[in-house]
C-alpha cells in the first residue's frame, strides 16, 4: 500500500519519499525474518512474502515527514511494528483455526498450530531485538503496545459479558488494532526527530485513524463484491464474527420487515447456509445499520483529521488528511 496506489492526490515529493521508505522497509523485512533454521526461515517468510497492506509502515513513513524522513532509524522502526503485526497474525490464525491468510494457506494449516505459534513468538522476538537497537524508549513503547494488543485479544476472546456489545467491540479494535497503528505513527515522528508535540499529535491521529481503518475493513467484508478487504466477502458473517453493522442491526428496534428478518438471521450466529448467507448479505448492504456504520467510520476519520491540528500546514499534513478521506470513502 503506497499513497499513489491508493489514488491519493498528494505532493509528488511526499509520495516519492514515502514510496522509497516503504521499499526499504520491504527489503529490510526480508532480512529480519531470516533464520539459520530452514523451517523457521520458510515459515517466518510465509506471511511476509504473501504481501499485505503494510498500513503500519505507511503510517511510520507519513509520520517521518514531520522530521527527517531519511533518518536511518525510520526503517528499523517500521520493521518493529510490521514484525509485531505479522506475529499477531500467526497467533490469530491459530486461535481462529483459519485455513487461509492473504490468499494462501495459513501457517497453522501448513505446518500445524505448534509451529505457527512458535514462529509468531520468533517474530515478536525479532521485533523486540530491533526495538532494543533503537533504544530504551522504543523497547518500552513496543512492550506497552504489545500489552494492549494482548488485552484486546483477551477481551475479544471472552466476549462482552455485561458490557454493551457495541462499546465492547470498539474497545477491542482500539486495543487490538488501533494501538499498534498509533505506535506506528508515533515511531515515524519519534525516529525522524520530529518535535515532541508533533509526535504526540501523530500518535493521537494514528489511534483514531486505526479505528476507522479497522471499521472500514469490516464494512468492506459486507459491501464489497470482491476480495478488496483481503478475504472472501461475507467471511465474518459466515464465521459469526459480530462486526459493527451486525451489532447495529441486532441492537435496532426497527419494525420494518427487512430489519426484522435481518435480525432473525443474524441472531442464529454463524451463517453457514449459502442461501441464508446470501440473503443476510443483501439485507445488510441495504440496511439502516450499514448506513449508520458508514457514518461511524466517517466520524472517526474526521476525528483523526482534527488530531492533526498541532502539526504544521503543508504537503505532509495534507497527505495524512487525504488518507482520512480515503478511509471514509472506501466503503461508500
C-alpha positions, 0 to 999 in steps of 0.5 A: 500500500503506497499513497499513489496506489491508493489514488491519493492526490498528494505532493509528488515529493511526499509520495516519492519519499514515502514510496522509497521508505516503504521499499526499504522497509520491504527489503529490510523485512526480508532480512529480519525474518531470516533464520539459520533454521530452514523451517523457521526461515520458510515459515517466518517468510510465509506471511511476509512474502504473501504481501499485505497492506503494510498500513503500519509502515505507511503510517511510520513513513507519513509520520517521518515527514514531520522530521527527517524522513531519511533518518536511518532509524525510520526503517528499523522502526517500521520493521518493529511494528510490521514484525509485531503485526505479522506475529499477531497474525500467526497467533490469530490464525491459530486461535481462529483455526483459519485455513487461509491468510492473504490468499494462501494457506495459513501457517497453522494449516501448513505446518500445524498450530505448534509451529505457527505459534512458535514462529509468531513468538520468533517474530515478536522476538525479532521485533523486540531485538530491533526495538532494543537497537533503537533504544530504551524508549522504543523497547518500552513503547513496543512492550506497552503496545504489545500489552494492549494488543494482548488485552484486546485479544483477551477481551475479544476472546471472552466476549462482552459479558455485561458490557454493551456489545457495541462499546465492547467491540470498539474497545477491542479494535482500539486495543487490538488494532488501533494501538499498534497503528498509533505506535506506528505513527508515533515511531515515524515522528519519534525516529525522524526527530520530529518535535515532541508535540508533533509526535504526540499529535501523530500518535493521537491521529494514528489511534483514531485513524486505526479505528476507522481503518479497522471499521472500514475493513469490516464494512468492506467484508459486507459491501464489497463484491470482491476480495478488496478487504483481503478475504472472501466477502461475507467471511465474518458473517459466515464465521459469526464474527459480530462486526459493527453493522451486525451489532447495529442491526441486532441492537435496532428496534426497527419494525420494518420487515427487512430489519426484522428478518435481518435480525432473525438471521443474524441472531442464529450466529454463524451463517453457514447456509449459502442461501441464508448467507446470501440473503443476510448479505443483501439485507445488510448492504441495504440496511439502516445499520450499514448506513449508520456504520458508514457514518461511524467510520466517517466520524472517526476519520474526521476525528483523526483529521482534527488530531492533526491540528498541532502539526504544521500546514503543508504537503505532509499534513495534507497527505495524512488528511487525504488518507482520512478521506480515503478511509471514509470513502472506501466503503461508500 
